Amino acid sequence: MSLSHHPLVDEFPEHKDTIHQLKLNNPHFRRLTHEYEGLDKSIVRAEQGIETMNDDYLSEIKKERLHLKDIIYQMIKNPT
């Protein structure tokens, strides 16, 4: 079980500048990254025992975080 955060700049270090520019200039991208970061924090807090949530819910938010990561990656690859 992973107990560490998964910041986008660590997940995609080669795209650090693109991520920064998209956060500044694209409100939709900024909203998606904010949602991703919120889910990531909740997952880590649950895995550390700081927050209590059932396993089914934890599994669902992990899937949602992965789904958001996929969408974000597509936006990074095609930042038009």
Biopython code that builds the backbone (N, CA, C, O; Angstrom):
import numpy as np
from Bio.PDB.StructureBuilder import StructureBuilder

atoms = [
    (1, "MET", "N", (0.844, -1.176, 0.000)),
    (1, "MET", "CA", (0.000, 0.000, 0.000)),
    (1, "MET", "C", (0.893, 1.245, 0.000)),
    (1, "MET", "O", (1.783, 1.375, 0.840)),
    (2, "SER", "N", (0.656, 2.131, -0.920)),
    (2, "SER", "CA", (1.442, 3.351, -1.041)),
    (2, "SER", "C", (0.983, 4.374, -0.014)),
    (2, "SER", "O", (-0.215, 4.582, 0.177)),
    (3, "LEU", "N", (1.938, 5.006, 0.642)),
    (3, "LEU", "CA", (1.601, 6.022, 1.624)),
    (3, "LEU", "C", (2.162, 7.375, 1.234)),
    (3, "LEU", "O", (2.369, 8.231, 2.095)),
    (4, "SER", "N", (2.407, 7.580, -0.037)),
    (4, "SER", "CA", (2.966, 8.855, -0.457)),
    (4, "SER", "C", (2.040, 9.537, -1.464)),
    (4, "SER", "O", (1.250, 8.900, -2.160)),
    (5, "HIS", "N", (2.176, 10.846, -1.506)),
    (5, "HIS", "CA", (1.407, 11.635, -2.472)),
    (5, "HIS", "C", (1.921, 11.370, -3.873)),
    (5, "HIS", "O", (3.045, 10.909, -4.073)),
    (6, "HIS", "N", (1.080, 11.670, -4.821)),
    (6, "HIS", "CA", (1.436, 11.520, -6.235)),
    (6, "HIS", "C", (1.247, 12.858, -6.948)),
    (6, "HIS", "O", (0.365, 12.982, -7.798)),
    (7, "PRO", "N", (2.071, 13.869, -6.611)),
    (7, "PRO", "CA", (1.924, 15.165, -7.283)),
    (7, "PRO", "C", (2.166, 15.014, -8.786)),
    (7, "PRO", "O", (2.992, 14.214, -9.225)),
    (8, "LEU", "N", (1.431, 15.794, -9.545)),
    (8, "LEU", "CA", (1.545, 15.701, -11.005)),
    (8, "LEU", "C", (2.949, 16.012, -11.501)),
    (8, "LEU", "O", (3.407, 15.399, -12.466)),
    (9, "VAL", "N", (3.635, 16.941, -10.872)),
    (9, "VAL", "CA", (4.997, 17.262, -11.325)),
    (9, "VAL", "C", (5.957, 16.111, -11.052)),
    (9, "VAL", "O", (6.987, 16.003, -11.717)),
    (10, "ASP", "N", (5.640, 15.244, -10.081)),
    (10, "ASP", "CA", (6.445, 14.043, -9.862)),
    (10, "ASP", "C", (6.025, 12.922, -10.813)),
    (10, "ASP", "O", (6.851, 12.116, -11.241)),
    (11, "GLU", "N", (4.747, 12.884, -11.132)),
    (11, "GLU", "CA", (4.247, 11.872, -12.067)),
    (11, "GLU", "C", (4.733, 12.141, -13.491)),
    (11, "GLU", "O", (5.030, 11.210, -14.240)),
    (12, "PHE", "N", (4.812, 13.423, -13.860)),
    (12, "PHE", "CA", (5.222, 13.832, -15.216)),
    (12, "PHE", "C", (6.329, 14.883, -15.138)),
    (12, "PHE", "O", (6.118, 16.015, -15.574)),
    (13, "PRO", "N", (7.498, 14.546, -14.598)),
    (13, "PRO", "CA", (8.547, 15.562, -14.400)),
    (13, "PRO", "C", (9.018, 16.217, -15.696)),
    (13, "PRO", "O", (9.444, 17.372, -15.686)),
    (14, "GLU", "N", (8.947, 15.498, -16.795)),
    (14, "GLU", "CA", (9.393, 16.049, -18.075)),
    (14, "GLU", "C", (8.424, 17.096, -18.619)),
    (14, "GLU", "O", (8.729, 17.783, -19.594)),
    (15, "HIS", "N", (7.253, 17.215, -17.985)),
    (15, "HIS", "CA", (6.232, 18.165, -18.431)),
    (15, "HIS", "C", (5.959, 19.258, -17.394)),
    (15, "HIS", "O", (4.899, 19.885, -17.405)),
    (16, "LYS", "N", (6.906, 19.473, -16.518)),
    (16, "LYS", "CA", (6.735, 20.441, -15.429)),
    (16, "LYS", "C", (6.349, 21.820, -15.954)),
    (16, "LYS", "O", (5.419, 22.436, -15.434)),
    (17, "ASP", "N", (7.031, 22.305, -16.955)),
    (17, "ASP", "CA", (6.739, 23.644, -17.505)),
    (17, "ASP", "C", (5.355, 23.692, -18.156)),
    (17, "ASP", "O", (4.628, 24.674, -18.004)),
    (18, "THR", "N", (4.996, 22.642, -18.872)),
    (18, "THR", "CA", (3.682, 22.590, -19.509)),
    (18, "THR", "C", (2.582, 22.587, -18.463)),
    (18, "THR", "O", (1.578, 23.284, -18.613)),
    (19, "ILE", "N", (2.763, 21.808, -17.405)),
    (19, "ILE", "CA", (1.780, 21.764, -16.316)),
    (19, "ILE", "C", (1.609, 23.155, -15.721)),
    (19, "ILE", "O", (0.487, 23.606, -15.493)),
    (20, "HIS", "N", (2.714, 23.824, -15.473)),
    (20, "HIS", "CA", (2.659, 25.169, -14.893)),
    (20, "HIS", "C", (1.903, 26.132, -15.811)),
    (20, "HIS", "O", (1.041, 26.881, -15.352)),
    (21, "GLN", "N", (2.221, 26.111, -17.091)),
    (21, "GLN", "CA", (1.562, 27.008, -18.039)),
    (21, "GLN", "C", (0.065, 26.704, -18.162)),
    (21, "GLN", "O", (-0.757, 27.618, -18.222)),
    (22, "LEU", "N", (-0.275, 25.421, -18.200)),
    (22, "LEU", "CA", (-1.690, 25.060, -18.296)),
    (22, "LEU", "C", (-2.458, 25.479, -17.046)),
    (22, "LEU", "O", (-3.598, 25.934, -17.142)),
    (23, "LYS", "N", (-1.847, 25.331, -15.885)),
    (23, "LYS", "CA", (-2.513, 25.776, -14.653)),
    (23, "LYS", "C", (-2.766, 27.280, -14.680)),
    (23, "LYS", "O", (-3.793, 27.752, -14.192)),
    (24, "LEU", "N", (-1.831, 28.027, -15.251)),
    (24, "LEU", "CA", (-1.988, 29.479, -15.331)),
    (24, "LEU", "C", (-3.019, 29.906, -16.361)),
    (24, "LEU", "O", (-3.755, 30.869, -16.143)),
    (25, "ASN", "N", (-3.078, 29.204, -17.473)),
    (25, "ASN", "CA", (-3.838, 29.680, -18.627)),
    (25, "ASN", "C", (-5.096, 28.900, -18.976)),
    (25, "ASN", "O", (-5.857, 29.328, -19.844)),
    (26, "ASN", "N", (-5.331, 27.781, -18.332)),
    (26, "ASN", "CA", (-6.469, 26.948, -18.708)),
    (26, "ASN", "C", (-7.302, 26.637, -17.460)),
    (26, "ASN", "O", (-6.914, 25.785, -16.660)),
    (27, "PRO", "N", (-8.428, 27.310, -17.285)),
    (27, "PRO", "CA", (-9.254, 27.098, -16.084)),
    (27, "PRO", "C", (-9.749, 25.650, -15.935)),
    (27, "PRO", "O", (-9.848, 25.145, -14.817)),
    (28, "HIS", "N", (-10.056, 24.990, -17.046)),
    (28, "HIS", "CA", (-10.510, 23.593, -16.982)),
    (28, "HIS", "C", (-9.379, 22.694, -16.466)),
    (28, "HIS", "O", (-9.604, 21.844, -15.605)),
    (29, "PHE", "N", (-8.184, 22.882, -16.988)),
    (29, "PHE", "CA", (-7.025, 22.114, -16.532)),
    (29, "PHE", "C", (-6.773, 22.373, -15.054)),
    (29, "PHE", "O", (-6.519, 21.443, -14.289)),
    (30, "ARG", "N", (-6.843, 23.622, -14.659)),
    (30, "ARG", "CA", (-6.626, 24.002, -13.260)),
    (30, "ARG", "C", (-7.648, 23.313, -12.351)),
    (30, "ARG", "O", (-7.290, 22.828, -11.277)),
    (31, "ARG", "N", (-8.913, 23.266, -12.771)),
    (31, "ARG", "CA", (-9.952, 22.595, -11.986)),
    (31, "ARG", "C", (-9.684, 21.092, -11.877)),
    (31, "ARG", "O", (-9.838, 20.510, -10.804)),
    (32, "LEU", "N", (-9.286, 20.470, -12.981)),
    (32, "LEU", "CA", (-8.983, 19.038, -12.961)),
    (32, "LEU", "C", (-7.806, 18.728, -12.045)),
    (32, "LEU", "O", (-7.839, 17.753, -11.294)),
    (33, "THR", "N", (-6.771, 19.553, -12.107)),
    (33, "THR", "CA", (-5.609, 19.310, -11.239)),
    (33, "THR", "C", (-5.966, 19.529, -9.775)),
    (33, "THR", "O", (-5.467, 18.817, -8.904)),
    (34, "HIS", "N", (-6.816, 20.498, -9.499)),
    (34, "HIS", "CA", (-7.252, 20.737, -8.123)),
    (34, "HIS", "C", (-8.040, 19.525, -7.606)),
    (34, "HIS", "O", (-7.854, 19.095, -6.468)),
    (35, "GLU", "N", (-8.910, 18.990, -8.443)),
    (35, "GLU", "CA", (-9.684, 17.808, -8.066)),
    (35, "GLU", "C", (-8.757, 16.604, -7.855)),
    (35, "GLU", "O", (-8.916, 15.860, -6.888)),
    (36, "TYR", "N", (-7.796, 16.415, -8.755)),
    (36, "TYR", "CA", (-6.821, 15.329, -8.639)),
    (36, "TYR", "C", (-6.065, 15.443, -7.313)),
    (36, "TYR", "O", (-5.927, 14.462, -6.583)),
    (37, "GLU", "N", (-5.580, 16.647, -7.011)),
    (37, "GLU", "CA", (-4.802, 16.849, -5.788)),
    (37, "GLU", "C", (-5.645, 16.594, -4.540)),
    (37, "GLU", "O", (-5.144, 16.050, -3.555)),
    (38, "GLY", "N", (-6.917, 16.981, -4.574)),
    (38, "GLY", "CA", (-7.807, 16.719, -3.440)),
    (38, "GLY", "C", (-8.021, 15.232, -3.220)),
    (38, "GLY", "O", (-7.983, 14.757, -2.085)),
    (39, "LEU", "N", (-8.247, 14.494, -4.303)),
    (39, "LEU", "CA", (-8.404, 13.048, -4.190)),
    (39, "LEU", "C", (-7.119, 12.406, -3.681)),
    (39, "LEU", "O", (-7.158, 11.519, -2.829)),
    (40, "ASP", "N", (-5.991, 12.852, -4.200)),
    (40, "ASP", "CA", (-4.706, 12.302, -3.783)),
    (40, "ASP", "C", (-4.498, 12.494, -2.277)),
    (40, "ASP", "O", (-4.069, 11.572, -1.583)),
    (41, "LYS", "N", (-4.798, 13.678, -1.784)),
    (41, "LYS", "CA", (-4.648, 13.943, -0.350)),
    (41, "LYS", "C", (-5.576, 13.058, 0.474)),
    (41, "LYS", "O", (-5.172, 12.535, 1.512)),
    (42, "SER", "N", (-6.805, 12.889, 0.026)),
    (42, "SER", "CA", (-7.748, 12.031, 0.750)),
    (42, "SER", "C", (-7.277, 10.583, 0.780)),
    (42, "SER", "O", (-7.399, 9.910, 1.804)),
    (43, "ILE", "N", (-6.747, 10.107, -0.321)),
    (43, "ILE", "CA", (-6.252, 8.731, -0.399)),
    (43, "ILE", "C", (-5.094, 8.533, 0.573)),
    (43, "ILE", "O", (-5.067, 7.549, 1.313)),
    (44, "VAL", "N", (-4.151, 9.446, 0.576)),
    (44, "VAL", "CA", (-2.999, 9.321, 1.472)),
    (44, "VAL", "C", (-3.450, 9.377, 2.927)),
    (44, "VAL", "O", (-2.977, 8.598, 3.755)),
    (45, "ARG", "N", (-4.359, 10.295, 3.242)),
    (45, "ARG", "CA", (-4.857, 10.399, 4.616)),
    (45, "ARG", "C", (-5.565, 9.114, 5.040)),
    (45, "ARG", "O", (-5.431, 8.692, 6.189)),
    (46, "ALA", "N", (-6.306, 8.494, 4.149)),
    (46, "ALA", "CA", (-6.981, 7.230, 4.462)),
    (46, "ALA", "C", (-5.962, 6.111, 4.667)),
    (46, "ALA", "O", (-6.085, 5.314, 5.597)),
    (47, "GLU", "N", (-4.958, 6.057, 3.795)),
    (47, "GLU", "CA", (-3.938, 5.011, 3.905)),
    (47, "GLU", "C", (-3.089, 5.174, 5.160)),
    (47, "GLU", "O", (-2.560, 4.193, 5.683)),
    (48, "GLN", "N", (-2.957, 6.393, 5.641)),
    (48, "GLN", "CA", (-2.192, 6.641, 6.860)),
    (48, "GLN", "C", (-3.046, 6.487, 8.117)),
    (48, "GLN", "O", (-2.532, 6.581, 9.231)),
    (49, "GLY", "N", (-4.335, 6.254, 7.943)),
    (49, "GLY", "CA", (-5.228, 6.091, 9.078)),
    (49, "GLY", "C", (-5.698, 7.397, 9.687)),
    (49, "GLY", "O", (-6.290, 7.396, 10.766)),
    (50, "ILE", "N", (-5.444, 8.511, 9.018)),
    (50, "ILE", "CA", (-5.865, 9.819, 9.503)),
    (50, "ILE", "C", (-7.355, 10.018, 9.247)),
    (50, "ILE", "O", (-8.062, 10.577, 10.086)),
    (51, "GLU", "N", (-7.829, 9.566, 8.099)),
    (51, "GLU", "CA", (-9.250, 9.610, 7.750)),
    (51, "GLU", "C", (-9.760, 8.179, 7.665)),
    (51, "GLU", "O", (-9.033, 7.266, 7.274)),
    (52, "THR", "N", (-11.007, 8.004, 8.033)),
    (52, "THR", "CA", (-11.628, 6.683, 7.954)),
    (52, "THR", "C", (-12.566, 6.651, 6.760)),
    (52, "THR", "O", (-13.420, 7.522, 6.597)),
    (53, "MET", "N", (-12.392, 5.632, 5.931)),
    (53, "MET", "CA", (-13.322, 5.404, 4.824)),
    (53, "MET", "C", (-13.318, 3.918, 4.513)),
    (53, "MET", "O", (-12.321, 3.228, 4.723)),
    (54, "ASN", "N", (-14.441, 3.438, 4.013)),
    (54, "ASN", "CA", (-14.499, 2.002, 3.728)),
    (54, "ASN", "C", (-13.692, 1.685, 2.470)),
    (54, "ASN", "O", (-13.416, 2.559, 1.648)),
    (55, "ASP", "N", (-13.327, 0.427, 2.347)),
    (55, "ASP", "CA", (-12.460, -0.008, 1.253)),
    (55, "ASP", "C", (-13.069, 0.227, -0.124)),
    (55, "ASP", "O", (-12.355, 0.555, -1.071)),
    (56, "ASP", "N", (-14.381, 0.060, -0.240)),
    (56, "ASP", "CA", (-15.029, 0.279, -1.537)),
    (56, "ASP", "C", (-14.903, 1.733, -1.976)),
    (56, "ASP", "O", (-14.608, 2.021, -3.136)),
    (57, "TYR", "N", (-15.131, 2.639, -1.036)),
    (57, "TYR", "CA", (-15.022, 4.064, -1.368)),
    (57, "TYR", "C", (-13.581, 4.423, -1.710)),
    (57, "TYR", "O", (-13.333, 5.163, -2.663)),
    (58, "LEU", "N", (-12.629, 3.902, -0.935)),
    (58, "LEU", "CA", (-11.217, 4.163, -1.214)),
    (58, "LEU", "C", (-10.851, 3.663, -2.607)),
    (58, "LEU", "O", (-10.139, 4.340, -3.348)),
    (59, "SER", "N", (-11.332, 2.498, -2.953)),
    (59, "SER", "CA", (-11.072, 1.950, -4.284)),
    (59, "SER", "C", (-11.659, 2.848, -5.375)),
    (59, "SER", "O", (-11.023, 3.078, -6.403)),
    (60, "GLU", "N", (-12.861, 3.347, -5.151)),
    (60, "GLU", "CA", (-13.514, 4.220, -6.132)),
    (60, "GLU", "C", (-12.753, 5.532, -6.322)),
    (60, "GLU", "O", (-12.581, 5.989, -7.452)),
    (61, "ILE", "N", (-12.300, 6.134, -5.236)),
    (61, "ILE", "CA", (-11.592, 7.409, -5.418)),
    (61, "ILE", "C", (-10.208, 7.200, -6.021)),
    (61, "ILE", "O", (-9.679, 8.093, -6.682)),
    (62, "LYS", "N", (-9.616, 6.027, -5.799)),
    (62, "LYS", "CA", (-8.355, 5.717, -6.478)),
    (62, "LYS", "C", (-8.583, 5.599, -7.982)),
    (62, "LYS", "O", (-7.763, 6.058, -8.776)),
    (63, "LYS", "N", (-9.705, 4.980, -8.373)),
    (63, "LYS", "CA", (-10.040, 4.879, -9.797)),
    (63, "LYS", "C", (-10.288, 6.259, -10.388)),
    (63, "LYS", "O", (-9.863, 6.548, -11.507)),
    (64, "GLU", "N", (-10.975, 7.108, -9.637)),
    (64, "GLU", "CA", (-11.246, 8.469, -10.113)),
    (64, "GLU", "C", (-9.953, 9.261, -10.266)),
    (64, "GLU", "O", (-9.786, 10.002, -11.235)),
    (65, "ARG", "N", (-9.027, 9.104, -9.301)),
    (65, "ARG", "CA", (-7.736, 9.790, -9.399)),
    (65, "ARG", "C", (-6.997, 9.337, -10.660)),
    (65, "ARG", "O", (-6.425, 10.163, -11.372)),
    (66, "LEU", "N", (-7.005, 8.044, -10.938)),
    (66, "LEU", "CA", (-6.356, 7.517, -12.139)),
    (66, "LEU", "C", (-7.021, 8.054, -13.404)),
    (66, "LEU", "O", (-6.343, 8.413, -14.367)),
    (67, "HIS", "N", (-8.341, 8.104, -13.394)),
    (67, "HIS", "CA", (-9.076, 8.643, -14.545)),
    (67, "HIS", "C", (-8.703, 10.116, -14.784)),
    (67, "HIS", "O", (-8.456, 10.525, -15.918)),
    (68, "LEU", "N", (-8.666, 10.892, -13.713)),
    (68, "LEU", "CA", (-8.264, 12.301, -13.847)),
    (68, "LEU", "C", (-6.834, 12.419, -14.354)),
    (68, "LEU", "O", (-6.532, 13.273, -15.188)),
    (69, "LYS", "N", (-5.961, 11.566, -13.851)),
    (69, "LYS", "CA", (-4.559, 11.582, -14.300)),
    (69, "LYS", "C", (-4.478, 11.317, -15.801)),
    (69, "LYS", "O", (-3.687, 11.951, -16.499)),
    (70, "ASP", "N", (-5.287, 10.391, -16.300)),
    (70, "ASP", "CA", (-5.311, 10.104, -17.745)),
    (70, "ASP", "C", (-5.774, 11.320, -18.544)),
    (70, "ASP", "O", (-5.180, 11.656, -19.569)),
    (71, "ILE", "N", (-6.829, 11.975, -18.079)),
    (71, "ILE", "CA", (-7.346, 13.174, -18.767)),
    (71, "ILE", "C", (-6.301, 14.281, -18.737)),
    (71, "ILE", "O", (-6.046, 14.933, -19.749)),
    (72, "ILE", "N", (-5.708, 14.485, -17.589)),
    (72, "ILE", "CA", (-4.681, 15.530, -17.427)),
    (72, "ILE", "C", (-3.504, 15.244, -18.347)),
    (72, "ILE", "O", (-2.982, 16.156, -18.987)),
    (73, "TYR", "N", (-3.085, 13.990, -18.419)),
    (73, "TYR", "CA", (-1.957, 13.644, -19.285)),
    (73, "TYR", "C", (-2.278, 13.942, -20.749)),
    (73, "TYR", "O", (-1.424, 14.446, -21.479)),
    (74, "GLN", "N", (-3.487, 13.640, -21.177)),
    (74, "GLN", "CA", (-3.869, 13.945, -22.554)),
    (74, "GLN", "C", (-3.822, 15.435, -22.811)),
    (74, "GLN", "O", (-3.411, 15.868, -23.888)),
    (75, "MET", "N", (-4.237, 16.224, -21.835)),
    (75, "MET", "CA", (-4.192, 17.689, -21.983)),
    (75, "MET", "C", (-2.750, 18.186, -22.012)),
    (75, "MET", "O", (-2.438, 19.145, -22.717)),
    (76, "ILE", "N", (-1.872, 17.539, -21.249)),
    (76, "ILE", "CA", (-0.459, 17.923, -21.244)),
    (76, "ILE", "C", (0.167, 17.603, -22.607)),
    (76, "ILE", "O", (0.941, 18.396, -23.144)),
    (77, "LYS", "N", (-0.174, 16.445, -23.153)),
    (77, "LYS", "CA", (0.390, 16.038, -24.439)),
    (77, "LYS", "C", (-0.126, 16.880, -25.599)),
    (77, "LYS", "O", (0.555, 17.026, -26.614)),
    (78, "ASN", "N", (-1.331, 17.436, -25.451)),
    (78, "ASN", "CA", (-1.954, 18.264, -26.496)),
    (78, "ASN", "C", (-2.438, 19.566, -25.872)),
    (78, "ASN", "O", (-3.645, 19.756, -25.722)),
    (79, "PRO", "N", (-1.530, 20.466, -25.505)),
    (79, "PRO", "CA", (-1.908, 21.663, -24.750)),
    (79, "PRO", "C", (-2.533, 22.798, -25.573)),
    (79, "PRO", "O", (-2.397, 23.966, -25.207)),
    (80, "THR", "N", (-3.197, 22.479, -26.649)),
    (80, "THR", "CA", (-3.765, 23.510, -27.519)),
    (80, "THR", "C", (-4.888, 24.275, -26.899)),
    (80, "THR", "O", (-5.449, 25.170, -27.532)),
]
sb = StructureBuilder()
sb.init_structure("model")
sb.init_model(0)
sb.init_chain("A")
sb.init_seg("    ")
for serial, (resi, resn, name, xyz) in enumerate(atoms, 1):
    if name == "N":
        sb.init_residue(resn, " ", resi, " ")
    sb.init_atom(name, np.array(xyz, "f"), 0.0, 1.0, " ", f" {name:<3s}", serial, name[0])
structure = sb.get_structure()
